[in-house]
Every structure is written in C-alpha cells, then in structure tokens.
C-alpha cells in the first residue's frame, strides 16, 4: 500500500478531492485533517497559511493514475504531492483495500 499527502486551502476543496479520488477508484481511503499551519517560501517570500491536509491510501497499480488525476484537478499551481510506501499494513486492512480497489 502507498500513502500520499497533499494540502488545499479549504475544507470544500478537500472534500471534492477526497470524494473524486474515491469515486474514480484511484484511492481506497482519503482522510482529511486540519487545519494545519504551513510555513514555506512562495515566489521568494516566506509564507504562512492555514491548510487542510489530505492523506490518500491506495494500491501501487493506481499510483500513476492518481497522481495524474490529482495534478489535473488540484486548485494549487504547485501542489504538495509526497508518496511513501507503507512498511507494513495489517492483513485485514490490506485485504479490505484490495477488495475495494476499483482497477
């Protein structure tokens, strides 16, 4: 299983991305957290913003499609997109994910 993160400016945008990822079959679960406070540089200047973080859970065969879809619909010009491989996933959860993945 893979996990990926992105952030958006509003709960409404987060809900749209989460629902779209599930409806399209790109992810088996999307969790929404926040607000979180992000500090970063944008166009050379320091920024601070309240954002909503999404965590996507998906199977490796969906990675390319999910990433392409996310970049096409994400409201940010440069969205955060960090993907990591889960070192261990409980067998019952992984079985559930496989049974509910729309390939």
C-alpha positions as CSV (number, residue, x, y, z in Angstrom):
1,X,0.0,0.0,0.0
2,X,1.1,3.5,-0.7
3,X,0.3,6.7,1.2
4,X,0.4,10.2,-0.2
5,X,-0.2,13.7,1.1
6,X,-1.4,17.0,-0.3
7,X,-2.8,20.2,1.1
8,X,-5.5,22.6,0.0
9,X,-6.8,25.9,1.3
10,X,-10.4,24.9,2.2
11,X,-12.4,22.1,3.6
12,X,-14.6,22.3,0.5
13,X,-11.6,21.7,-1.8
14,X,-10.5,18.8,0.4
15,X,-14.0,17.2,0.2
16,X,-14.0,17.5,-3.6
17,X,-10.6,15.9,-3.9
18,X,-11.4,13.1,-1.4
19,X,-14.7,12.3,-3.0
20,X,-13.3,12.4,-6.5
21,X,-10.4,10.1,-5.6
22,X,-12.8,7.5,-4.2
23,X,-15.4,7.8,-6.9
24,X,-12.8,7.4,-9.6
25,X,-11.3,4.3,-7.9
26,X,-7.8,6.0,-7.6
27,X,-7.7,5.6,-3.8
28,X,-9.4,3.2,-1.3
29,X,-9.4,5.8,1.5
30,X,-8.8,9.5,1.9
31,X,-8.5,11.1,5.3
32,X,-8.9,14.9,5.9
33,X,-7.0,16.6,8.7
34,X,-6.8,20.2,9.7
35,X,-6.4,22.9,9.7
36,X,-2.7,22.6,9.8
37,X,-0.3,25.6,9.6
38,X,2.2,25.5,6.8
39,X,5.3,27.7,6.6
40,X,7.0,27.8,3.2
41,X,8.6,30.1,0.6
42,X,6.5,31.2,-2.4
43,X,8.0,33.3,-5.1
44,X,11.0,34.1,-2.9
45,X,9.0,35.3,0.1
46,X,8.2,33.5,3.4
47,X,4.5,32.5,3.7
48,X,2.3,31.1,6.5
49,X,-1.1,29.6,5.7
50,X,-3.8,27.5,7.3
51,X,-4.3,24.5,5.1
52,X,-6.3,21.3,5.1
53,X,-4.2,18.1,4.7
54,X,-5.4,15.0,2.8
55,X,-3.9,11.5,3.2
56,X,-4.6,9.2,0.3
57,X,-4.3,5.4,0.7
58,X,-4.0,3.4,-2.5
59,X,-2.5,0.3,-4.1
60,X,0.6,0.6,-6.2
61,X,-1.1,0.0,-9.5
62,X,-3.1,3.2,-9.0
63,X,-0.2,5.5,-8.3
64,X,0.3,6.9,-11.8
65,X,-3.4,7.4,-12.5
66,X,-4.0,9.0,-9.1
67,X,-1.0,11.4,-9.5
68,X,-2.1,12.4,-13.0
69,X,-5.7,13.0,-11.8
70,X,-4.7,14.9,-8.8
71,X,-2.4,17.3,-10.7
72,X,-5.2,17.9,-13.2
73,X,-7.9,18.8,-10.6
74,X,-5.8,20.3,-7.7
75,X,-6.5,24.0,-7.2
76,X,-2.8,24.9,-6.5
77,X,-0.3,25.6,-9.3
78,X,2.3,23.6,-7.4
79,X,0.5,21.1,-5.2
80,X,2.4,19.2,-2.5
81,X,2.5,15.5,-3.6
82,X,4.5,13.2,-1.4
83,X,4.2,9.4,-1.8
84,X,5.6,6.8,0.6
85,X,5.3,3.0,0.7
86,X,3.8,1.6,3.9
87,X,6.4,-0.7,5.5
88,X,3.7,-2.9,7.0
89,X,-0.1,-3.0,6.5
90,X,-2.3,-5.2,8.6
91,X,-3.6,-8.2,6.6
92,X,-7.2,-7.5,7.3
93,X,-6.9,-3.8,6.2
94,X,-4.9,-4.8,3.1
95,X,-7.5,-7.4,2.2
96,X,-10.2,-4.8,2.6
97,X,-8.2,-2.4,0.4
98,X,-7.7,-5.0,-2.3
99,X,-11.4,-6.0,-2.3
100,X,-12.5,-2.3,-2.6
101,X,-10.0,-1.1,-5.2
102,X,-11.6,-0.2,-8.5
103,X,-8.9,-1.2,-11.0
